[in-house]
Amino acid sequence: MAEPGGTVRDPEAVSRFVEHFAAQLVEAGLPRMPARVFVALLASDDGVLTSAELSERLRISPAAVSGAVRYMARQRMVSREREPGSRRERYRVHGEQWYEALTNREAVIRRWEGALRDGIASLGRDTPAGRRLAETLAFFEFMEKELEAMMERWHGHRQKLFGGAGEDPGAAPGL
């Protein structure tokens, strides 16, 4: 398998990696097809592949690619873009995909916090169920604050490891 820029890889080794890491993501709760497409994008040098390239590499239908990309775009794990001079779309994984995915989870946590506040008001703070909900709410509020601070630290750490923001975030590190 040749990557853009002439890099030659053992397609079986790449396939084993894609399937192995995708299985780890599935165990963590990501649906199987989005996990496979996501890892295939991660494993490509440019972090960009077309539907046809993903179909060929993963031996799946274009419809399966489309569904997986739709799911991952909602999770902010990939973006869609038009191939220059073509009507074909290509899909890109960014260097900050984990940050984006966690940021999306942060919005979900805020919605859960709102629902928990409503539940506490409905059940009564002094009831056993209300206390459980209050503890759950306190946990999510704590995690939200810690996640925000951790993301700030990550940006500094990333800058030290991989350089300036003007560089291609999908590019290989200059270590």
Secondary structure, 3 states (H helix, E strand, C coil): CECCCCCECCHHHHHHHHHHHHHHHHHCCCCHHHHHHHHHHHCCCCCEEEHHHHHHHHCCCHHHHHHHHHHHHHCCCCEEEECCCCCCEEEECCCCHHHHHHHHHHHHHHHHHHHHHHHHHHHCCCCHHHHHHHHHHHHHHHHHHHHHHHHHHHHHHHHHHHCCCCCCCCCCCCC
